[in-house]
Amino acid sequence: MVSIPLGLRILLIVGALIALIFVIYSSVKARMNVRYAILWITWGLFILLVGIFPDIAYVLSQLVGFVNVTNFIFLVMIALLFFFNYYMYMRSSHMAQEIKQLNYEVAVLKQERDQKKEEK
């Protein structure tokens, strides 16, 4: 159904494999949180799967009602990037709140320490 020239298909598969190997290597080397590593590895596997079997994207685009497979792929990738970005924003916001709380606790502990020093 989807006609991709052999050279381009090989390039897509090799590119997806290189990206997947890079993600796995970086995840292990940087000791990335398992949750994030699984997320990125799953995305890499999905891209590799679509590179090997482009008809998957065609069938999914037809099910949803897209005329052009490229538009479907762009929409899916933009949506995934939006959700990744939103999730990271939520995590960042949560971490900022935790940092404020930790700063407050450290300030209280320093004040208690200073008071104990003055008492002695």
TORSE-723974 format. One record per residue (C-alpha): residue in one letter; x, y, z. Coordinates in steps of 0.001 Angstrom, whole numbers, padded with zeros to 6 digits, always signed. Layout:
% residues N
aXYZ/...
***
This chain:
% residues 120
m+000000+000000+000000/v+002730+002476+000972/s+005536+002734-001549/i+008863+003777-000054/p+012012+003419-002170/l+014350+000712-000885/g+017233+003116-000247/l+015055+005441+001814/r+013551+002518+003715/i+017030+001199+004594/l+018071+004702+005650/l+014993+005008+007897/i+015610+001623+009505/v+019319+002302+010073/g+018525+005771+011431/a+015898+004334+013796/l+018335+001633+014966/i+021078+004188+015606/a+018636+006401+017521/l+017385+003433+019548/i+020926+002296+020397/f+021817+005870+021383/v+018754+006113+023657/i+019523+002784+025322/y+023220+003643+025760/s+022434+007119+027102/s+019802+005732+029461/v+022233+003245+030956/k+025217+005616+031082/a+023265+008526+032591/r+021382+006206+034937/m+018130+007620+033688/n+014986+006946+035634/v+013522+003646+034420/r+010177+005288+033702/y+011734+007749+031264/a+014027+005162+029720/i+011071+002879+028976/l+009197+005803+027462/w+012033+006723+025087/i+012845+003114+024204/t+009176+002459+023419/w+009109+005515+021166/g+012282+004335+019411/l+010825+000867+018904/f+007641+002381+017470/i+009649+004433+014978/l+011679+001345+014043/l+008502-000704+013619/v+006961+001917+011340/g+010238+002055+009379/i+010209-001720+008865/f+006459-002006+008260/p+005240+001316+006791/d+001840-000234+006059/i+001081+000044+009802/a+001031+003833+009487/y-001084+003583+006345/v-003687+001334+007961/l-003861+003483+011099/s-004206+006667+009043/q-007031+005116+007025/l-008797+003996+010217/v-008675+007516+011612/g-009685+009037+008276/f-006556+010791+007024/v-006094+011118+003295/n-002318+011407+003516/v-000147+009127+005666/t+002409+011894+006180/n-000180+014129+007839/f-001100+011288+010185/i+002536+010682+011142/f+003113+014398+011742/l-000006+014601+013909/v+001002+011557+015970/m+004549+012827+016487/i+003373+016338+017403/a+000820+014896+019822/l+003451+012659+021442/l+005861+015573+021758/f+003086+017685+023277/f+002303+015023+025876/f+005996+014449+026662/n+006453+018188+027069/y+003370+018498+029290/y+004481+015567+031435/m+007959+017051+031850/y+006433+020430+032716/m+004311+018780+035405/r+007347+016955+036806/s+009367+020177+036750/s+006594+022050+038538/h+006356+019316+041164/m+010130+019360+041661/a+010095+023152+042079/q+007554+022753+044875/e+009704+020075+046501/i+012781+022327+046270/k+010891+025162+047970/q+009853+022787+050744/l+013408+021491+051154/n+014786+025043+051268/y+012296+025878+053985/e+013240+022778+055985/v+016968+023528+055635/a+016399+027098+056802/v+014480+025847+059852/l+017220+023335+060668/k+019917+026013+060353/q+017943+028305+062622/e+017544+025525+065202/r+021277+024756+064981/d+022180+028408+065455/q+019862+028657+068459/k+021472+025615+070053/k+024930+027131+069502/e+023825+030356+071195/e+022455+028418+074180/k+025800+026733+074791/
***
